[in-house]
Amino acid sequence: MPTTIQISEKLQKELTRRKLYDKETYEEIIWDLMEDSLELSEETKKELAQARQEIKEGKYHTLEEIKKELGL
């Protein structure tokens, strides 16, 4: 059920400034902001831990190495 909330003019201007496209709603902007503060899933945490371990073990390529490999 939709509801109406009151926000300050300052907040409205800030939300408008954050729009990615003209028809983006304030609700979409607020959901995007909330997503940034949500906790990571267990799967994502495991993948991050694995990536950190691989970096410690030297299992990575630098940007310079990739450029050289691709002839850029």
Residue pairs with C-beta under 8 A, 6 or more apart in sequence:
7 15
12 26
15 26
15 29
15 30
18 29
18 33
19 29
40 48
54 60
61 69
